[in-house]
Amino acid sequence: MPDKAEIWQGTLALMILKTLQSMGPLHGYGIARRIEQISGNALSVNYGTLYPSLLKLEQEGYVSSEWASSENNRRAKFYRLTSAGRKQVAKEERQWERATEIVARFLAPGEAQVC
């Protein structure tokens, strides 16, 4: 299997928010594993990037956190999507859909439409 790819800059926040939206509250390790699982193990989540992203999302009000026991009875910080986070997911989804449409035009230039 080829080496795992790094997550593109600017996509980790959306992946975290979408993971929390679909899975409910999770701790950092669970978020990382789920992102890797959804990618078909093609992505590698770096904890040095994940936790600062979670902190930033919390500071922005998109996620909240609380300490609780994990499934193996260890103390872990669980992250939950806030109402502001749900709105942010919708906003970022629209932005990424628009961005991928634009990039797709460059990948298939013969099919690009002239506006």
Buried (B, 14 or more C-beta within 10 A) or exposed (E): EEEEEEBEEEEBBBBBBBBBBEEEBBBBBBBBBBBBEBBEEEBBBEEEBBBEBBEBBBEEEBBBBEEEEBEEEEEBBBBEBBEBBBEBBEEBBEEEEEEEEEEEEEEEEEEEEEE
